[in-house]
């Protein structure tokens, strides 16, 4: 993948912006109607990527349930299973699927596995500084940039922007890598899907949060990093990605996420534990009903993520009964 003209890049940016503006919540998703009044404390421990989402959902939920207090702690997806297992949280937001070992630990102690609720869609973007003229990347190239294993099959390590066809002052400019720490679900998802389960380079600057990655790239002309599309700012540009070196590159848009043509699309989950022999506790169930309502999915769009289709919402709601 070689650099295009800046005019072409500008067109890509405008197209990406246009996609972001036309995302609408499926009209077939029912509006939220309070099933019962609930009160008490609701604790959420898990994904940093979903911190803002949980905060907005809590604010929206409070309009119908003003006596509910929602405590949110987001230090990474790997903290969710531990909190659910210890009983210190009712909600375990995760930006990746729970690992088999995590599921088995919960089931071994409680006698039943956690329930996975899909709450939103996301695309994991590869960001460069807004003034970087590189047009697109393939996953094997991303792997050769971020991984020392190069399991994606690219023939050589990529360390200079000139290796991607950039000219002039860019040719000898070293790439400056930004990523998440190992507690992050985003770290794990990127490792599995962009690095082909290889190992990160030691030169990746690990950041404590998703916003920190984007902030780092926006202040570093040679920067490149990965984070959820909901953390995009005017200082960075998300690159179109191709699954293969010679494949077509797709923008990180809603349409491409639904069509599964953008290679780093994912679901954002909320895990809960419930004895299948008894009903879900009223407070947790009511909150999840709000998340899966039209208002809850409008909040997803407000926060820069992507809403679930109505058919998916219907399937997730069945899990609450």
TASULGI-V477298 format. One line per field, one symbol per residue. ss: DSSP state (H for helix, E for strand, - for the rest). A space follows every 10 residues. Layout:
ss=???
This chain:
ss=-----HHHHH HHHHHHHHHH HH-------- ---------E EEEEEE---- HHHHHHHHHH HH-----EEE EEEE---HHH HHHHHH---- EEEE-----H HHHHHHHHHH ----EEEEEE EEEEEEEEE- -----EEEHH HHHHHHE--- ---------E HHHH---HHH ---E-EEEEE ----HHHHHH HHH------E ----EEE--H HHHHHHHH-- --EEEEEEHH H----EEE-E EE-------E ---HHHHHH- ----EEEEEE EE-------- -HHHHHHHHH H--HHHHHHH HH---E---H HHHHHHHH-- -
